[in-house]
Amino acid sequence: MRLLNWRDTQHFDRFEDLPCVLCGKSTSMRSHNDEAVHKVCAELWNDSHPEAPRYEAAKPDLGTRRFHDDAPTPSNRTTVRTLPERSAPEPQTLQIPAA
């Protein structure tokens, strides 16, 4: 099952919990269409509806039109940095004073 990327704050309503349109339990999560839905419920719905119309933007298949990933933007792309190589510290002998 493909997991959805819902990192944008638009998916969370901190003021009001509503019943999920799929399972009926209370949720503060919202879809792109402002439907109250748990992310897990949306992922299960997408998985059980492979024939549903797809949502595509900037890259192929972000999910269904009803429940899809956030479209990639320069601010939410992951960039990988490589750190400079450092040499290992010099070994030191531990000297404990006699009691």
NORCOR-V547209 format. One record per helix or strand. SS is the DSSP state (H for helix, E for strand). FROM is the first residue (numbers start at 1). TO is the last residue. Records with the same first field share a line. If there is no record, write none. Layout:
SS = FROM-TO  FROM-TO
This chain:
H = 9-11  39-48  74-76
E = 12-12  18-19  26-27  29-30  36-36  54-54  63-64  68-68
